[in-house]
Amino acid sequence: MSEPHCSKCCPVEPPAPATPDPLPSGAVVGALLIALAVVGGWLALVWAGATLFPG
């Protein structure tokens, strides 16, 4: 318990609850760009293979 005279001159606020920061939007955009590049590269390889070696 805080004493009544102390709360007048130096108020003590309880610490804010620790909440994790949300994922930054830049990280989400970067991950999507990387995923798009990987999928595009894979499709390009499959297309090139099908074109060069029709079967």
PyMOL commands that set and color helices and strands:
alter all, ss='L'
color gray80, all
select helices_A, chain A and resi 4-9+25-52
alter helices_A, ss='H'
color red, helices_A
deselect
rebuild
show_as cartoon
